[in-house]
Each structure stands twice: as C-alpha cells, then as structure tokens.
Amino acid sequence: MVRKHPDGTYRLYSKKINPKTGKRRHLGIFPTLEAAQNHEWEIQYFKQLKAFEKAEMKK
C-alpha cells in the first residue's frame, strides 16, 4: 500500500496490520509514485517466488 506523505515523498506500507501494534509495517520511502509502485511489485514477485520454492521442495 502506497501513501503520499505531506513532504511529497511516497511511503510503502504492508497490506497486513500487525495485531500487536494495530499499525502497518513500514517498507520504505520513495521520491516518486512510480518508484514506490515498482518496489511494491518487486516485493510481491519475490513473495510468490519464495512460496513456489517451498512447494517445489515438498515434492
């Protein structure tokens, strides 16, 4: 989840809320919206890759 900060930067937050704190995990600060969205895409890609590798190891 990308949010625009008042200083003009974009911040990337986790989609899940931490049950202990009730807040989202901060994943980075980026100068442009495109950079933040690109990093979010990279995170999703590697999360799927990790899940795929786990499934392959179980076979």
N, C-alpha and C positions, 0 to 999 in steps of 0.2 A: 504494500500500500504506500503510495507516494503522496506526500503532503507538502504544500508550499509554506515555507517559513516566512515570517514578516521581513526578514533581511533579504529576501529574494532568492535564497537557496532552496533546494528541494531535499526533503528528508525521506528516507526509505524506512518503513516500519514493517514488522512482522504482521501477517494477517491474523495470527492467533493471539489471544490475550493471555498473559501469564496469570494463572489463577491465584497465585500468592500475592502479587502486587496489584493486579487489576489493570495493568498497563501493557502496551505492546513493546516488543523488543526493538531497539534502535539498530538499524542495519547500515547506516551510512548517510553522509551529507554530500550532495552533488550540486554543481553550479547550474546545470540545465535539466529540464524535464526529460529530455531525450537520454541523457546520461543516466538518470535515475531509473528510467524505464528499461534501459539496456541492462543495467546491473540486476534489476529485478528478474529479467528474463534469464540471465546467466544463473542466478540462484535457483530458479525453478528447473532449469535444464540439469544442473548438477544434482539436485534433489532426486529427480527422476532417474538419472544415471545410477546413483547410489542404490536406489530401490531395485533397479533392474539387475545390478551386480549381485545383490543379496539373493534375488530369486534364482539367478544362474548358479550360485554356489550351493543352493539347497538341492539342485538336481543331481 
